[in-house]
Amino acid sequence: MRNFEELFAEFECEKMNNEFVKENVQNIINKHYNENNNVEVYKQCLNQIDLTTLNGDDTCAKVETMVEKVNNFKSKFENIPNVAALCVYPAMVPVVNECLDSNLGLGIAAVSAGFPASQTFIEVKVAETALTVAAGATEIDIVISIGKFLEGNYQEVFDEIEEIKAACHGAHLKVILETGALTSAENIKKAAVLAMEAGADFIKTSTGKIAVSATLEATYVMCQAIKEWHEKTGRMVGYKPAGGISTTKEAVEHYTIVKTILGEKWLNNKYFRFGASRLANNLLTSICGEEVKYF
C-alpha cells in the first residue's frame, strides 16, 4: 500500500493555500496576459479544444452534425487549425468513430466510469471504460471518487484510477478532479498528485456539471503539481481546464498561466486541452474579426 501522507509531504501539498494561490494568479495575469492576447494564441487555443457535447438530449443526428462541421472545417477556415478532439458520452462514440474523417488525426474522447458523479461500482466503471475504448474512443475522461477522497480514503481512489487506467488499453486517460468540490488549494494539489501517481495521462479540472468549474486558481495549483511531477519523475502529464470557459479572454488567461508555469513544451494539444462547447465559436470570432457561429 502506498503511504499517501508521505507522497503529499514530498510534494509539499500542505504549503499550498488559497490566498497564496490567488495572489500569484493575479500577478501572472497582470504581468503576462497582454503578451498572449493575440490572434496566434487564439488559434493555438482553438487547436487545443476538445469540442464537447454532454447533454441528456444528445442524439445521433446532433453528434453527426458536430462531426461533419469538424470534417469540413478546413474548407471553411483554410488558415486556421482545427480542434484537437471531439468529446461525447460513451453511447455516441460509435457515431463519432463512423463519421469522423480519420485523415484529420483528431482524438475521439468520451466521458466514462460513472461520469459525472463517479458514484457507481468499480466493476461498472471498468466495464464502461473497456466498452468505450472498444467502440473507438482514443481518450477517456473519468472523475475521481470525490466523496472517498474527501473522507481521506486515498488508497481506494488510487486503486480505482489504476484499475480504470488498465482498462483503457492504450487510450489516454484524463482524470477529472472536480476542483470546485475540493474547495482548497491543498486538496486540489493532493488530488492532482494522487491521480498522476495512479497513471493519469492528463489531469482535468471539472465536469462542468456543478456550480464551480475551471478557475484560474485551480489551473495554477494543477500546473504547479504537473511541473513538480515532471521535475521528480521526468514524465510529462497533460493539463485540461474544462467547464465554464467560454470567452476568448478566459482561454487566454488559462493559457497564460500554463505557459508561465509549464513553459513552451506544454503549449500544444498533446499536453494542453480545453474542454469546451461554446469557446470554439468565440475564438473563431476573435480570429476572424467578425461574429462566427460555425459550431
N, C-alpha and C positions, 0 to 999 in steps of 0.2 A: 504493500500500500504506500502511496505517495504521502509524504509529510507536507501538507499544503501550507501550514504555518511557516515552515522553512522556505518553501517556494515563494510565498508572498514577502517574506522578510528579505530574501535575496534580491527581489525587485523593488524593495522599499515602498511597498504599497501604502503603508501607514502614513507616509510623508505627503501623500497626495491629498490635499484638502481643497474644498470648494472655492474659498476666497483666493487662494494662491493661483488656482487654475483660471478663475475669472479675470484676475489681473493680468496674467500672462497672455491670455487670449486677446484682450483688448490692446495690449502692447504690440502683439504681432500684427493685428489688423491695422492699427494706426500707422505702423512703420512700413508694412509691405503690401497692403491692399491695392493701392494705386498703381504699383508697378505690374500687377497682374490683371488689372481691369482693362483688357484689350481684346480685340477680335480673335487673335491667335489662341488666347486662353479660352475664350468662349468655344472655339472649335475643338480644342482639346477636351474640354468638359463634355461636349456633346458626344465625342468619341468614347467617353468613359461611362455612358449611361446604360444601365440595364432597363430597357423600355418595358414597363410593367403594367399588367392588368391583373388585379387580385380582388375581384368583386364576386359576390354571390350570384349575380345575374350575368356573368360571363357566358357567352355562347360560342359555339364553333364558328359561326359566321363573324362574330365580333373579333375573335382571335385571328381568323383568316384575313380579315381586313387589315389588322395591325401588321401581320406578316407581309402582306402584299405591299404595304407602304414602305416597309423596310427593304423589300426586294427591289422596289422601283426608285429608291431614294436617289441613287447616283444619276438617274436620268432627269431628275428634277433639280438636284443641287450638285452639279458636277464637281465643284471645287471645295466641297465641304465633306468631311469624313462622316461615315455612318455611325450609328450607335454600336455598342460593344456586344449586346446580347438582348434577348427577349426573356422576360420572367413571367411565368404563369403558374396556375395551380397544376398539380400532377395530372389531372384528367385531361388537361389541354395540351400536354406535352406531345402526344401523337399528332395533334393538329399542326403544331409548330414544326415538328420533325418532318411531316409530309409536305408542308407548303414552303418552308424556308429554302431559299437558294443556297445550296451547300457551298457554292463557289465564293460566297461572301465571307466565309470563315467566322461567322458570328456564333456566340455561345447560345445554347438553349438552357436557360436556368429555370428551376422550379423550386417553390417552397415545399417543404416536406416535413415529415416527422411530427405530425400534430400541430402544424402551424395554424394560428399564431400563438396559441396559449401553451403548447407543448404539454398539455395535461392529458396524456394518454399513456398506455403501457409501452414499455421499451420494445416489446415484440412487435407492436403495431408500427412504431417509429422505424424500426429496422426494415420491416417488410415494405412499408410505404416507400422508403428510400430506395431499396433494391428494385422495386417495381418501376419507380420513376426513372431510374437510370436505364433499366431495360427498355423503357418506352422511348428513350432517346435523349434524356437530359444529360448535358455535359457539366452542369453546375447545380449543386444542391444547396439551398438556403434553409437552415434549421434554426430553431430558437432554443436557448438553454432552458432547463427546468428552473425557472426563476424562483419559484417557491422553495425548492430544495436548496438553491444557492443561498437565499436569504436566511434559511434555517441553519446554514453552516454545514450542510451535507455535501461538502465539496467532492468527496470521493465518488458519490453516486452521479453527480453532474458530470464529472470527468469520465467515468465509465460509460455513461450514455453517449457522450460525444465520440469517444474512442470506438465504440461499437458501431455507431452510425457511420463514422469515417470508413470503417472496414466494409460496410455495405455499399459505399459509393463506387467501389471497384474502378478507381481511376478518375471518376468525376471529381471536380474541385468542390471542396466543402467550405461554405460560408457559414459561420456561426454568429447568430444574432444574439446580442447581449440584452436587448430591450433596456437600454440605458435609462430611459425615463422611469422605469420601475425600480432601478437600483439606487437612485437618488443621490448617492455620494460619490465623489471622485475616487475615494478609496475603494469602494465596491466595484466601480467600473474597471479600475485597473486590475483588481483581483480577478474579476471575471475574464478580462482580456488575457491575462497571463495563463489562467486555467485553460481557456479554450485553445490557446497556442500550444500549451503543453500536451493537450489531448490530440493535437494533429490538425487543427484548423488551417486551411489554406488562406482564408480570409477571415477577418473579424468585422462585424457589421453592427451598426448602432441599434436599429429599430425595425419593428414590423410595420409601422405606420398605422397600427390598429389601436393605439392608446393615445391619451391626450398629449403626452410629451414625447416627441420623436427625436430626430437628429439635432443636437445642439452643437454649437461651436466648442463648448466646454468638453462635451463627450469626444469630439474629434481630437481635441488637444490631448486628453488623457490616453485615448486609444493609440494615437500616433506615438506618444512617448513610450507606451508599452511595447509597440512594434519595434521602435528604434532600439530600445534596450534589449529586446529579444534577439534582434539581429546582431547586436554587438556581442552578446553572450553565446549565441549558438551558430551564427553565420547563416541562418535561414531567413529568407525574406518572406514575410507574411503580408498579404494584401489587406487593403482597408476599403470599406464601403459605408459611407454615410447614407442613410435611407430614411424616408418618412418626413414629409413636410418641407422638403427642399424643392421649391417650385420656381423661384426667380433667379435671374442671372446673377444678381448681387449675392444671393445666398450661396450659389455654386462657387463663385469666385472667392468668397470668404472661406469656405471649406478648403478649396484648392490652395489658398494662401497658407493656411495652417499646415496642410500636408506637405507642401513644398518647403516651408520653413523648417519643419521638424525632420522630415524624412529625406528630403532632397530630390534631385533630378531622377534618380533611379526608380522612384515610385510614380513618376508622372506619366503613366501610360496605362492602358486598360488591362494589362496583365496583373497590375498590382493596385490599381485605384479605380473604383467604380462609384457611380451614383445610382441609387435605387430611386427611380422617378417615373411618374406618368405624365405630369404637367410640365416638367422642366424642359423637355426637348423643344417644344414649340416656342417657349420664351427665349431659349438660347438661339434658335433659328431667327427669331425676330431681331435679337440684338446683333447677330451676324449680318443679316441682310439689310438692316436699317429700315425695315417696314414690317408690319404685322404679318406673321406667318402662322397659319393654323393647318399644318400638314398632318401631324399625327393625331 
